[in-house]
Amino acid sequence: MRYLLGLATGLAVLWLLLSGHYAPLTMTLGAASCVFVVWLCRRLGLVTQESVPLDLLPRLPGYAAWLGVQIVRSNLDVATRLLRGRTAISPRTVFIDTRTHDPLGQAILANSITLTPGTVTIGLEDGEAVVHALTQEGAADIEAGTMAERVARLEHGAS
């Protein structure tokens, strides 16, 4: 029941934020669509701790802020390297172990790497992520495991 309420609340908040229309008819249709989606997800058996990770919510703003800073830093790095020319770019492919994370943590890690400019996760299989990095320094940052540690803290709390 807790996850159903979390899903309903999340859907309602997302709908309100994305809609921006607060007329009675629009609000009624939005509420009806949220109720329908919650009913459908419950009927399909999709509402679990993994699909509605409520335990991540207290730590999510801190992780999102950290990731935002990393995205801005990477954007600036990639932009300056592109302006300097080909010599500033040295593509690499690295493999990182993701077995310490549960499936949700692996997805968060892979998506966080891809959101950071200059790196993209091109594969995630059997506890290993394949990452393409635009530079040797970017590859070294990924291999250092700072982002993986942050995802672990997001998943399990402060270690």
Salt bridges, closest charged atoms under 4 A:
ASP77 OD1 - ARG81 NE 3.08
ASP97 OD1 - ARG99 NE 3.16
GLU137 OE1 - ARG81 NH2 3.21
GLU155 OE1 - HIS101 ND1 2.73
GLU155 OE1 - HIS156 NE2 3.75
